Every structure is written in structure tokens, then in C-alpha cells.
Amino acid sequence: MVVCFEKSPVKLIFWRGIRYGASWVSENENWMSDQSVEAWGEGDKDNEGCFEHMQDRHCRFSHVRIIENTAARVVVHWRYAPVSAYDNTWRSDPKTGWECWVDEYYYIYPDTSAVRRVSWKKGSLGHPRQFQETLALLHPGQKVSDLLEKDLAMVADYESNTSEVKFVEDPNSPPYGPFTWDSPKPYTIRRYNFKSQYKPFICFEPGNQMHIRHSSLSSYDRAGGCNHFPVGQARCDGRTTRMSDRPSHCTSFPISDPVLHEEDDRLYCQATSRRLRRLNGLKSLNRGWHIDRGRVNRTRLQQPSGLAGFGGTRTDRCFLGLNPILLQRVSTSLSDKEYLHASYRRTRTWDILIRSIGIAGRGNAGLR
């Protein structure tokens, strides 16, 4: 499944070789994917390695479908069960046979941004676990230095604090190391420095914890990483790349522990991602996304006449309304339940203002 953008050469691809996980692809065919939800046992229970979608070599427990496809946005649902290299699922209930299943929804917009919502049933995942690990993918014959700059990533928060993640001579010595899982940083924005015009980023809610680890310069001019994924059929959860003769993946750090939310009997986390050229503008883009939409509705927005049930959701990055009167005014044949996608602009105080509202991608409906 390929999502294309009218004004950009980048693509968002859900491919069987990635076990249908989402991959952002640049204008020169550089790929960025994600490990997604991973779990593993501890002590005597760690007898099969990790459980993740990457081990589902035959895609027995992974599928993708289109939920919505309009000019305003595309919504894609990816559902998978974390599995081991032995094709066993995670935490199968001995009475019911139900195991852990993960649902990821991608709300994709024409500006090449997408909100990713990851959810699972409470009690099905357990601990230890990991939700996000970026994977830069290498084509056969491609080296790390063909894909990434030596300053491999930029990280930042919403207060304009920034840092770099690099390939260095000795990542285990100060000031770059040694690495420890016990000292994450409160960064919320990360951009990978692809050797592309368009570079992938991912942004998290405030409260995110990001683990920073620099890489060894000795791995920069070779294939590096592991080649059991993507495409690979080896029954293992990790195989070190020795030659660049097959697809592989590299880096993975920085890794984030996102903020978790509870909704009914499910837990979820979310992030937004996109392809773009510069880091500038990410803070304003995501301040608008993370802001309390209830507060925006109460304080900044004047509800258009006849608009009932007007509200915003952080997950959808849009506004949802029930509006039969408005539909009559603009002479559309759409159903009563409409997604209203808002265009934003930034002020000096970072307040969010509505400029115009388009209905299902049909352009400016004349609302102010």
C-alpha cells in the first residue's frame, strides 16, 4: 500500500517486506521504518528472544487496510501480533487463547505529516516492553555512509533546546558515553539526517523520555546493523550484517519512551511524523498538535453559526463536527458526520488560530 502526496515526492509505504509496518521513503529512495511494539521475557522466561512484528516473516499475524481515503486525508489501520522467531505470540491466555494484538492507526495529511496512534488492550502487553525504535533501512550494496550524515540525528524539545547524535571515534567515553538506560533526556523531537532533500522526523508529546546513544565511526563506511530484517527469512531476532549483499537496517537510536494514555479498556501512545527539509518549524507545528484542544475550543475558537458538536482531537490532528445545517449552506452531498481539517498559523505567543476550514478536502468552505 503506497500513500503519495500531490506536492511532494516522498511516500509512505506499507510493504510486506517490512511485515506491513509503515516506512517513510524519500525522493531518492532512502527508507525509514520503525521497530514498533516489542516485548520480551526476563530471567527464566527469556527463552525465545524478543516478540515483535519484525519476526513475523510470513506475515501470518500482520495485515493493513484503508479506513479512509479522501482528498482531505488518508487513514490506514495496521494490526499485528508481536511474535517470536519461533512463530509464537506474546502472552497467550491459557483459557481463551487470545494473545497481545496491537492496532496502529495512521492519520495522513496532504502536508506530508501523519499522526501515528498505537493501542493495545490493557493487561495484554505487560513488562518489559518498548514502543518505538527508528530503523534506517539499507538497500543491498548500500553502506551507512551512503544513507546518513556523520551527524546522524538532531534532537530538540519545545523550549528550543537542541543536541546532536553522531558517529564518533569512541562512543563509550566522555563526552559521548558511556551509555546507560537510566539517564533519558526529555527531548520530544528527532530528525534523522538522511542524505536526501527530505529528511524524516518524529515528534512526541511533552513528557517523552528519549534515550541518546552515539554510534562508532568504525561502522560508518560499511553496511553495519542487522540483516534479519527487512525481507530476511532467518529464524532469529538479530543477525549482524557482515556484507552489504542483502537488505538490512542500522542505527535505531535515539529510542523513545512516549507518554501513555488510557481510554476505556485500552492503552495507547501517539506521535507525529513527516518528511521535510529543515528542523525549523517543527516546534511550532507540534505545539499546535499537542496543545489542549478543549482549551482551544473554549478560548480561541468562535463556533460558526449552526455548527453543532464542534470539537478537536489530538489523535486525528483535525476537528470533528456534526453539522447538517452547514452542509446545506455549502451545498455538499456529504454525510452529517464530517471531518473538518483546520489550517493553522503561528503567532508570537504560540497561540493557535483558525485561518480557514476545508470540508473533506473540498477547499475553503467560506468559514472564518
Beta strands, then each sheet from edge to edge (+ up, - down):
strand 1: 2-5
strand 2: 8-14
strand 3: 22-25
strand 4: 31-34
strand 5: 38-40
strand 6: 50-51
strand 7: 62-69
strand 8: 74-80
strand 9: 102-108
strand 10: 113-121
strand 11: 129-130
strand 12: 132-138
strand 13: 148-156
strand 14: 162-165
strand 15: 167-168
strand 16: 189-194
strand 17: 199-203
strand 18: 209-211
strand 19: 215-216
strand 20: 248-250
strand 21: 255-257
strand 22: 261-263
strand 23: 266-276
strand 24: 308-313
strand 25: 318-322
strand 26: 337-346
strand 27: 352-359
sheet 1: 1+ 2- 3+ 4- 12+ 20-
sheet 2: 1+ 2- 3+ 4- 12+ 21- 18+
sheet 3: 6+ 5- 11+
sheet 4: 7+ 8- 9+ 10- 23+ 17- 16+ 13- 14+
sheet 5: 7+ 8- 9+ 10- 23+ 22-
sheet 6: 15+ 19+
sheet 7: 24+ 25- 26+ 27-
end
